[in-house]
Amino acid sequence: MFYFILLPLLLFLAYKFLFSKTERFNLPPGPPSRPFVGHLHLMKPPIHRLLQRYSDKYGPIFSLRFGSRRVVVITSPSLAQEAFTGQNDLILSSRPLQLTAKYVAYNHTTVGTAPYGDHWRNLRRICANEILSNNRITNFLHIRKDEIRRMLTRLSRATTHSDDASRFTHVELEPLLSDLTFNNIVRMVTGKTYYGDDVYNKEEAELFKKLVYDIAVYSGANHTADYLPVLKLFGNKFEKEVKALGKSMDDILQRLLDECRRDKDGNTMVNHLLSLQQQEPDYYTDVIIKGLMMAMMLAGTETSAVTLEWAMTSLVKHPASVGEGKIRDR
């Protein structure tokens, strides 16, 4: 009988400790929430329509609570600009800590997952000055040209084997552009080819493709333990899966790093980072370098491929602009 009384009391105290302190702040309005879960039970697709209804009711800025985390939604461009400029920029520039980033992104130490601070600023400086400088990007121009040539060759083969008398054929752009951008990045980072005819290691290439896809899926997934930390005490399948995923990705990145370390004459981004490691071994650890490798290969592929795909879609819908583009190029 004592435990039946003690348990609700402990839950009530935990709720007051975790959530009641946020009520003292002058937060934007929002819909009524439930204890512990907040508004999580309301988050059903399509989310954008749900948020639009709340915006119509509560205004261009409103607050929600996802478990232990407060969420502020802004639907006004002017308010969004105000939120990310001036002093507000520093307040809102950090990132929430999530379970996936803990195991996949080396405990939130990569440039895309690290909280705002000295470490993140150093990583950003390395990316801007050491990895993505104009001079270094220019040095990899031959790789980009070669990958474009390979893609055009594949397109030429597709039309050659077409049954259509007009020699036209249907082409799925998404895989072509994904292969193009991914090979560009991987070759610049490690010197290896994971797509196309000259695949570096077919078995490893297939595993790497799968890991990249899985990381993208898990990174976009939300787990209840991220919002209700108490659930971590009971263990969960999701945590085991992302832990195994991070281990598999780390194994591949470490192999690629070791191969670049053995290739003393290599001219890749990793080789450059290894030269910096010799100068500052305490900072440029293998973990830091692998985190930068992952950031380049994950963040630099899908964004570019999707942008190219939408650009091609726009040209198909507006064919007149193709001729204008030729004129401008001349």
C-alpha positions in Angstrom: 0.0 0.0 0.0 2.9 2.3 0.8 4.4 1.9 -2.7 1.0 2.8 -4.4 1.1 6.1 -2.5 4.8 6.7 -3.0 4.9 6.2 -6.7 2.3 8.9 -7.6 4.1 11.3 -5.2 7.4 10.7 -6.9 5.9 11.1 -10.3 4.3 14.4 -9.3 7.5 15.7 -7.8 9.4 14.7 -11.0 6.9 16.5 -13.1 7.1 19.7 -11.1 10.9 19.6 -11.1 11.2 19.0 -14.9 8.4 21.2 -16.3 7.0 23.7 -13.8 10.1 25.9 -14.0 9.3 26.7 -17.7 6.0 28.2 -16.7 7.7 31.1 -15.0 9.1 32.4 -18.3 7.2 34.7 -20.5 6.7 32.0 -23.2 4.6 32.4 -26.4 1.0 31.0 -26.1 0.2 27.4 -27.1 -2.4 24.7 -26.8 -3.0 22.9 -23.5 -0.5 20.2 -22.7 -0.7 16.9 -20.8 1.6 16.0 -17.9 5.0 14.5 -18.9 4.2 14.0 -22.6 3.3 17.6 -23.3 2.1 17.9 -26.8 3.7 14.7 -28.2 0.3 13.0 -28.4 -0.8 15.7 -30.9 2.0 15.3 -33.3 0.3 13.3 -36.1 1.0 13.7 -39.8 0.7 15.9 -41.7 2.6 18.0 -39.1 2.7 21.1 -41.3 -1.0 21.4 -41.4 -1.3 20.9 -37.6 1.2 23.7 -37.1 -0.6 25.9 -39.5 -3.8 25.5 -37.5 -2.0 26.4 -34.3 -0.5 29.4 -36.1 -3.9 30.6 -37.2 -5.2 30.2 -33.6 -2.2 31.4 -31.5 -0.4 33.7 -33.8 2.9 33.6 -35.8 4.9 32.4 -32.8 3.7 29.7 -30.4 5.2 27.2 -28.0 4.8 23.5 -27.6 6.3 21.0 -25.2 7.7 17.6 -26.4 8.2 15.8 -23.1 11.0 17.6 -21.3 11.8 19.8 -24.2 10.3 23.2 -25.0 9.7 23.9 -28.7 9.0 27.4 -30.1 7.5 27.4 -33.6 7.9 30.6 -35.7 5.8 31.0 -38.9 6.6 34.6 -39.7 9.7 35.4 -41.8 10.3 38.7 -40.0 10.2 36.9 -36.6 12.5 34.2 -37.9 15.0 36.8 -39.0 14.8 38.5 -35.6 15.3 35.1 -33.9 18.5 34.4 -35.7 20.2 37.8 -35.7 21.8 40.0 -33.1 22.0 38.6 -29.6 19.2 36.1 -30.2 21.4 34.3 -32.7 23.8 33.2 -29.9 20.9 32.0 -27.7 19.4 29.9 -30.5 22.5 28.7 -32.3 23.1 25.5 -30.4 21.6 22.1 -31.1 19.6 19.6 -28.9 21.4 16.5 -27.9 19.8 13.4 -29.4 20.4 9.7 -29.0 21.4 9.1 -32.7 24.1 11.8 -32.6 25.5 10.3 -29.4 26.4 7.0 -31.0 26.8 7.9 -34.7 28.4 11.3 -34.4 31.0 10.5 -31.8 29.1 11.8 -28.8 28.0 15.1 -30.5 31.5 16.1 -31.5 31.0 16.5 -35.3 30.5 19.9 -36.9 26.8 19.1 -37.6 25.9 17.9 -34.1 28.3 19.7 -31.6 26.7 22.3 -29.3 27.7 25.9 -30.0 31.0 26.7 -28.4 34.8 26.7 -28.9 34.9 23.1 -30.2 32.2 23.8 -32.8 33.9 27.1 -33.8 37.2 25.2 -34.3 35.5 22.6 -36.5 33.8 25.3 -38.5 37.2 27.0 -39.0 38.8 23.8 -40.1 36.0 23.2 -42.7 36.2 26.7 -44.0 40.0 27.2 -44.1 41.5 23.7 -44.4 39.0 21.5 -46.1 36.7 23.7 -48.2 39.0 26.6 -49.1 38.9 28.0 -52.6 42.4 26.7 -53.4 41.6 23.2 -52.2 38.3 23.0 -54.0 40.1 24.1 -57.2 42.6 21.4 -56.8 39.8 18.8 -57.0 38.4 20.2 -60.2 39.7 17.2 -62.2 37.6 14.9 -60.0 34.4 16.8 -60.6 35.1 16.9 -64.4 35.8 13.2 -64.4 32.6 12.3 -62.5 30.5 14.4 -64.9 32.2 12.6 -67.8 31.3 9.3 -66.3 27.7 10.3 -65.8 27.4 11.5 -69.4 28.9 8.2 -70.5 26.2 6.3 -68.6 23.5 8.5 -70.2 25.0 7.8 -73.6 24.9 4.1 -73.1 21.3 4.3 -72.0 20.3 6.0 -75.3 22.4 3.6 -77.3 20.6 0.6 -76.0 17.2 2.3 -76.3 14.5 0.5 -78.4 12.9 3.9 -79.3 13.6 4.8 -82.9 14.1 8.4 -81.8 17.0 7.2 -79.6 15.3 8.8 -76.5 14.9 6.9 -73.3 13.5 7.4 -69.9 16.1 8.2 -67.3 15.8 8.1 -63.5 17.7 11.2 -62.4 17.7 10.6 -58.7 20.2 7.7 -58.6 22.4 9.3 -61.3 22.7 12.6 -59.5 23.2 10.8 -56.1 26.0 8.7 -57.6 27.5 11.8 -59.1 27.5 13.9 -55.9 28.5 11.0 -53.6 31.4 10.0 -55.8 32.6 13.6 -56.0 32.7 13.9 -52.2 34.1 10.5 -51.4 36.9 10.8 -54.0 37.8 14.3 -52.7 37.7 13.1 -49.1 39.4 9.6 -49.4 40.3 9.1 -53.0 38.0 6.1 -53.3 35.2 5.4 -55.8 32.0 3.8 -54.4 29.8 4.1 -57.5 30.0 3.5 -61.2 32.3 1.2 -63.1 35.6 1.6 -61.2 34.3 0.7 -57.7 37.1 0.6 -55.2 35.6 -2.3 -53.2 32.2 -3.5 -54.2 31.3 -5.2 -50.9 32.5 -2.3 -48.9 30.7 0.1 -51.3 27.4 -1.6 -50.8 27.8 -1.6 -47.1 28.8 2.1 -47.1 25.7 3.0 -49.2 23.5 1.2 -46.7 25.1 2.8 -43.7 24.7 6.3 -45.3 21.0 5.6 -46.0 20.4 4.2 -42.5 22.1 7.1 -40.8 20.0 9.5 -42.8 16.9 7.6 -41.7 17.8 7.4 -38.1 19.0 11.0 -38.0 15.5 12.1 -39.1 13.8 9.8 -36.7 12.6 10.9 -33.3 12.7 8.6 -30.3 10.6 9.1 -27.3 13.7 8.7 -25.0 15.0 12.0 -26.5 12.0 13.7 -25.0 11.3 11.5 -22.0 14.7 10.7 -20.6 13.2 8.5 -17.9 12.6 5.9 -20.6 16.3 5.4 -21.0 16.4 3.6 -17.6 14.4 0.8 -19.1 16.5 0.3 -22.2 15.2 0.3 -25.8 15.7 -1.3 -29.2 16.3 2.0 -30.9 19.3 2.7 -28.8 20.8 -0.7 -29.5 20.3 -0.2 -33.3 21.9 3.3 -33.5 24.8 2.0 -31.3 25.4 -0.8 -33.8 25.0 1.6 -36.7 27.6 3.9 -35.3 30.0 1.1 -34.7 29.7 -0.2 -38.3 30.2 3.3 -39.7 33.2 3.9 -37.4 34.8 0.7 -38.6 34.6 1.8 -42.3 35.9 5.3 -41.5 38.8 4.0 -39.5 39.8 1.6 -42.4 39.6 4.5 -44.9 41.6 6.7 -42.5 44.3 4.0 -42.0 44.6 3.5 -45.8 45.1 7.2 -46.3 47.7 7.2 -43.5 49.6 4.5 -45.4 49.4 6.4 -48.6 52.0 9.1 -47.9 51.7 10.7 -51.4 47.9 10.9 -51.4 46.3 14.3 -52.2 42.9 14.0 -50.4 41.2 16.0 -47.7 42.0 13.2 -45.2 45.7 13.3 -46.2 45.7 17.0 -45.5 44.0 16.5 -42.1 46.6 13.8 -41.3 49.4 16.3 -42.0 47.7 18.7 -39.5 47.5 15.8 -37.1 51.3 15.5 -37.2 51.6 19.2 -36.2 48.8 19.2 -33.6 48.3 15.5 -32.5 46.4 16.5 -29.3 43.6 18.2 -31.2 43.5 16.4 -34.6 42.8 13.0 -33.2 41.4 10.2 -35.3 37.9 10.8 -33.8 38.0 14.4 -34.9 39.1 13.5 -38.4 36.5 10.7 -38.7 33.9 13.1 -37.6 34.9 15.6 -40.3 34.9 12.7 -42.9 31.4 11.8 -41.9 30.2 15.4 -42.0 31.6 15.9 -45.5 30.2 12.6 -46.9 26.8 12.9 -45.3 26.0 16.6 -45.6 27.6 17.2 -49.0 25.8 14.5 -51.0 22.0 14.5 -50.6 21.7 18.3 -50.5 23.6 18.7 -53.8 21.7 15.8 -55.5 18.3 17.1 -54.5 19.2 20.7 -55.7 20.3 19.3 -59.1 17.2 17.2 -59.4 14.9 20.1 -58.7 16.9 22.3 -61.1 16.4 19.7 -63.9 12.7 19.5 -63.0 12.4 23.2 -63.4 14.2 23.1 -66.8 11.7 20.5 -68.0 8.8 22.6 -67.0 10.3 25.8 -68.5 12.2 24.5 -71.6 12.6 28.1 -72.9 15.1 28.8 -70.2 17.4 26.1 -71.5 18.2 28.3 -74.6 18.6 31.3 -72.4 21.1 29.4 -70.3 23.1 28.6 -73.5 23.2 32.2 -74.5 24.4 33.3 -71.0 27.1 30.6 -71.1 28.4 31.9 -74.4 
